[in-house]
Amino acid sequence: MKLAGIGSLLLVPMLMFATNASAAAPQTITYKLRASAVGQTTDFTLDQGVDASAPASVAAGGTLAVTIDPAPNTVPAEAGGRQVREIKGLALKLPVPANSSFRSASLSGGAGLGGTPTIGLSGSDVVLNVPGPIKGGASFELPTVTINLTAGTGGSIATKLGGTSYDAPGLTFTAVVSVIGFPVNAAAKGYPDPSPVLTTTTIG
């Protein structure tokens, strides 16, 4: 089996984020991705539109909220001539920015996710987990993410997406595709390259 067909599907249903109080316009993020199944791998890219919101400034030691609001999306029904049965186990990392400390994170909204999403702190990352499954051809909307932070004593707080390499990915999930009538799990992992700043909040 070759993964070229799988590669075209894996991140099509990924996240569409909504904007930043300190950003003039949405940004386009390019994810570098690597998919693996039945002993083979393929590399591919995905351009992803992103908006995020955060205050322009905050007092030293003050609190602030960063909000990421995903837009509705659709899982493709097929890719490369193969049926997409579902995607599952999606995890997105959002690093706690420098010059800030994590207070809490919450989710609101979302639809068609096939399971209950969760969010929490894991190490230095806030991680959104969507267990799925989300069926091929189905529409869905990821929940709005709000991350509450406490500002440090100076500098600025810059929000970015997680992931720096295939060995340290910021996005992982599994696509289940039909190959000769049998389900095959294709694990995907990747990172934004380049990884631009989504929001900037000045302390002081």
N, C-alpha and C positions, 0 to 999 in steps of 0.2 A: 504494500500500500504506500502511496505517496501522499505527503501532507500539503502539497501545493494547493489542492482544493480546500483543505481545511483552513489554511492560512487566510484565505479571503473572508472567512466567516468569523473568525474568533473574536475580533474586537469590534465588529460592526455594531453589536448591541451594547457597546460600552457606554460610559457615562457622558451625558451632555450637561454641563454645568451652567448655572445661571449667574451677577456682576459686582463689581467692586466699587464701593463709594470713592475709593482713591484711584480707580482705574478709569481711563477715558473710554475704553471699548473692550468688548470681549477679545480674548486671546485664542490662538490656535496652538494646541500642544501636539507635538509629534511623539507618540509612544513607539519605542523600539520593542518588538515582541518576538518571543521564541516559543514555538509550539512543539510538543513532543508526543509521539504515540507509536506504539509497536516498534520501538527501536529506531525511529527516524525523527529528525527535527527539521524545522524550517524557520527562517527568520523573515519578518515582514514588519511593516510600519503602519501606524494608524494616526491620522490627523484628527484631533479632538478639540472642539470648541469649548472654551471654559470662561465662565464669569464667576466672580466671588465678591463678597461685600465685607467691609470692615471700616471702622472710623478712621478718619485722617490723622487724628492725634489722640493721645491719652496721657493723663498725668502719671508721673512716676509712682508705682505702686497701685495704680488704679486698675479697674477691670474693663474688659472689652470683650466683644463677641465677634467672631468670624462666621459668616453664614455662606454655605454652598448649596445652591438650589438646582438639582438636576432637572433637565427637561424630559418630557416623554420620549420614548424610543421604541423600537420594534426589533425583536430577534428575527433574523432572516430564516425563511422556511427551508432554504437549500443554499448550498455553496459548492462550486466546482462540480455540479451535477450530483452531489450527495445530499441526502436529507439531513437537516439539522433537527435532531430530536429535542434537544434542550440545552440550556447552559445552567451551571450550578456552581456553588462554592466560590462566589465572587468576593474578593477582598481588596479593598482600596486603602492605602496608607496615606495619612496626612500628618507629616511631622509636626511636633510641637515647636513653634518658631523659637529661635534664639532670642534672648532678652525678654522672655516671658515664661510663665509657669502655668501648667494645666490646672484648671479648676473643675470643669465638667464638660460633658458633651451630650447632646440630645438629638433625637430624630423626630420629624413630623411629616405627615402625609405619606405619599408613596402608594403605588397600586400595581396589581398584577405581578407580584414578586414571587408567588408560589410558596412563600414561607415568611417568617417574621424576621426582619433585619435587626441587627444589633450594632451598637457602637460602644467602644471603650478604649481605654489607654492600654497599650502593650509596649512596654519599654518607653521609648521616646516618641512613639507614634500613636496617633489616634486612628483606629482601624474601623472602617465600615465593613461589616460582613453581611452578605445577602446569600442565604443558603440555597434559595431556589427550591425546586427547579422552575425555570421559566421556559415554557415550551417554544419550539421553533415556530415562527410566524406570529407569535403573540406580542401584543403591545404591553408595555410596562412603564412605570415611572418610579425612579429611585426616590427615597425620602430626602427631604431637606435636612442638611446637617448644620447644626449650630455648635461651635466650639467656644467655650468661655475660658478666657485667659486672665492672668494677672500680669500687668506690665512690670518690667524690671526698673532699674534706676536711671537708665539713659540709653541713647541710641535709637534704634527703630526695630519694629517687629515686622518681619517679612514672611508672608505665607506662601508656601510652595507645595507642590505635590510630592509624594514620596517616591523613592526608588533612584538608584544610581547606576545599576548594572543588572545583568541577568542573574548574577549571584546575590544581589541585594535588590530584588524587585520591589516596586511600589504597587503593582497590580498583578493579581493572580486569579485564575478561574479555570473551569473545566467545561469544554464543549463536548457533547455526546452526539456523534454523527453515525449514520448508517453506512456500513461498508459491506456490500454483498448481503444486505439484510440483517446484519449483526451490529449491535451498538458498540462503538469504539470511543473510549475516553481520550480526548486530546487535551493535555494539560498545557496551559499558556501562562507565561510570566513575562513581565516587561517593566520598562522604566521610561520616563519622559526625557527626551534628548533633542534639543536643549530643554532645560527645566526653568522656565521663566518665573519671576516673582508675580504672584497673583494679586496680592494686596500689600500695601506698606502703611504702617501706622507709626507716626513719629511719637516718641516718648518725651514729654516735657511741655 
